[in-house]
Amino acid sequence: MLFDSSAAASEIAFMLGGQWDGCNSVVLSSSDKVAVNTAANLVGASWCNQSDSSALLARLSADELMKRYAAGERNFANANLRCAVLVEQNLSQCDLSYVKLSLANLSRTNLSGVDLTSADLSDASLSEANLSQASLYRAFLNRVNLSQANLIGANLRKASLNDACLLGADLTEANLSFADLRGAILDEATLSGANLTGAKLTQGQLPS
């Protein structure tokens, strides 16, 4: 069963003696719809059977995210944070895999060591953000603003960076293998030690 937040899934797994997967899924030995509905109502959650479809997660507000982060929660996988304003916040070492962050503003935010695997960051602003050692494997970064961002040691393998702005970004030792960089602005970017094996680039795109 899939719930609309990882926090709700954790609580319901505890109440009903189920197995929580650390995200928004709970496995129960028997499916008692009345018991599940009762538990879900208690925590204000919605749910669906995993066989129905993937759960449509409710939008998580920036305030709620930071409140939960301050309380020690680090797993926000699959969260819907589209258009969130998270300027100059600290979200280091979070699991933000598969999150929706399109059109979000994360300028100057600390995202060091964050797992952003397959996250959607299209049209987001991450100017001057700290993404050192972050995992952006297969992330969608089309038209993202990463100007002056710290991407030292970041994993951008197979990431989509079409028309992204990487002006002055530090990509030292970053893994850009098989990334799609067509149309990306790389002027003044630092690429020392970066792995560009199989990366898609247009002629003359790399800084001289």
C-alpha positions, 0 to 999 in steps of 0.5 A: 500500500502506498501513502501520501507521505513517508511519515504517514507510512511509518506511523501506519506501519507501526499501528497496523504491524506492517513493514515500512519500506523507509519511503511511502510504502507499507506491506501488510500481512492481511488487507483490512480496508476498514483498519487501513482507512481508520489508521489513515484518517487518524494521521490525516493521510490518503492511500492506494493499493500499490497495484492500482498505480503509483501514489499521487503524493500531496505537495509538501510545503517548504515550511513542513519540509524544514520542520521535519528536517529540523526534527531529524527526518532525512527521507523525503523520497518522491516528495512533491516540492514543485515551485518550493522556495528553499533559498539558503536552507540546509538540506545536506545528506537528505534522500530527495530521490525522485522528488519533483522540484521543477521551478523551485528556488534552491539558490545558495542552499546546502545540498551536499551529499544529497541523493537526487537520483532521478529527481525533476529539477527542470527550470529550477534555480540552484545558483551558488548552491552546494551540491558537492558529493551529491548524487544526481544520477539520471536527474532531469536538469533541463534549463536549470540555473546552476551558475556558480554552483559547487558540484565538486565530486557530484555524480551526474551520470546520465543526467539530462542538462539540456540548456542548463546554465553552468556558468562558473560552476565548479565541476571538479572531479564530477562524473558527467559520463553519458550526461546530455549537456547539449545546449548547456552553458559551460563558460568559466566552469571548472572541469578539472578531473571531470569524467565526460566519457560518452557525454553529449556535447555540441561542437565548441561547447566546452570552455577552452 
